[in-house]
Amino acid sequence: PEPEVANALAKAEPGLAAASMPPRELVILLDALLPLCQQALYSKNSHVGRAGEAAMVYLSQIDPMNITPSFLDFAIRALDISAVNLAHQAPAALSVLTRLVQPAMRR
């Protein structure tokens, strides 16, 4: 977040400052969560799919430089016209793209 926002949040919620995670641990956590979120997107259970979508949005807000390119590669494969065997993934990929484009443009 912007420094002003982070400072205001730290004043309003002092306990949040103690909850920070070392950067290398954050990378490990994000690397573990990303494949799970990507798989959840294509679940037959709609609740799991929506949870995966929401998680992708949150992950992209935490680390857009690493999460967004990985997801875009994933979505491009699903949306490729020659990927007939991935056609079932296209609706989920489009749905997540609609949710990720706006946050990505803010950066």
C-alpha positions in Angstrom: 0.0 0.0 0.0 0.9 3.6 -0.3 3.0 4.9 2.7 0.3 7.3 3.9 -2.3 4.5 3.8 0.1 2.1 5.6 0.9 4.7 8.3 -2.8 5.5 8.9 -3.6 1.8 9.1 -0.8 1.3 11.6 -2.1 4.1 13.8 -5.7 2.8 13.6 -4.7 -0.9 14.1 -1.4 -1.0 16.1 -1.5 -4.8 16.2 -1.0 -5.0 12.5 2.6 -3.9 12.7 3.5 -6.9 14.7 1.8 -9.2 12.2 4.3 -8.5 9.3 5.9 -11.4 7.6 9.5 -11.6 6.4 9.6 -11.1 2.6 11.2 -14.6 1.9 8.4 -16.3 3.9 5.8 -14.3 2.0 7.3 -15.5 -1.3 7.2 -19.1 -0.1 3.6 -18.7 1.0 2.5 -17.1 -2.3 4.4 -19.8 -4.3 2.5 -22.5 -2.4 -0.9 -20.8 -2.7 -0.8 -19.8 -6.4 -1.1 -23.4 -7.8 -3.9 -24.2 -5.4 -5.8 -21.1 -6.4 -5.3 -21.9 -10.1 -6.7 -25.4 -9.6 -9.6 -24.1 -7.5 -10.7 -21.9 -10.4 -11.6 -24.9 -12.5 -13.4 -26.8 -9.8 -16.7 -28.4 -10.7 -18.0 -26.9 -7.4 -19.0 -23.3 -8.0 -18.2 -22.2 -4.4 -14.7 -23.5 -4.7 -14.3 -21.8 -8.1 -15.4 -18.4 -6.6 -13.2 -18.9 -3.6 -10.2 -19.5 -6.0 -11.2 -16.4 -7.9 -11.3 -14.3 -4.8 -8.0 -15.7 -3.6 -6.4 -14.9 -6.9 -7.5 -11.3 -6.6 -6.1 -11.1 -3.0 -2.8 -12.7 -4.1 -2.5 -10.3 -7.0 -3.0 -7.4 -4.6 -0.3 -8.7 -2.3 2.3 -9.3 -5.0 1.1 -8.2 -8.4 4.5 -8.3 -10.0 4.8 -12.1 -9.4 1.2 -13.3 -9.3 -0.3 -11.5 -12.3 2.2 -12.7 -14.9 1.9 -16.3 -13.7 -1.9 -16.2 -13.9 -1.9 -14.4 -17.3 0.2 -17.3 -18.7 -2.3 -19.7 -17.2 -5.3 -17.8 -18.7 -3.7 -17.3 -22.1 -3.2 -21.1 -22.4 -6.9 -21.7 -21.5 -8.1 -19.0 -23.9 -5.9 -20.1 -26.8 -8.1 -21.0 -29.8 -6.0 -24.1 -30.5 -6.3 -25.4 -26.9 -9.4 -27.5 -27.6 -8.6 -29.7 -24.6 -8.7 -26.7 -22.3 -12.0 -25.3 -23.5 -13.7 -26.0 -20.2 -11.2 -23.6 -18.5 -12.1 -20.6 -20.7 -15.1 -19.4 -18.7 -13.2 -19.5 -15.4 -10.2 -17.8 -17.0 -12.4 -15.0 -18.4 -14.2 -14.5 -15.1 -10.9 -14.1 -13.2 -9.5 -11.8 -15.9 -12.4 -9.5 -15.4 -11.7 -9.3 -11.7 -7.9 -9.0 -12.1 -7.7 -6.4 -14.8 -8.9 -3.4 -12.8 -6.6 -4.1 -9.8 -3.7 -4.7 -12.2 -4.3 -1.3 -13.9 -4.0 0.5 -10.6 -0.4 -0.4 -10.2 
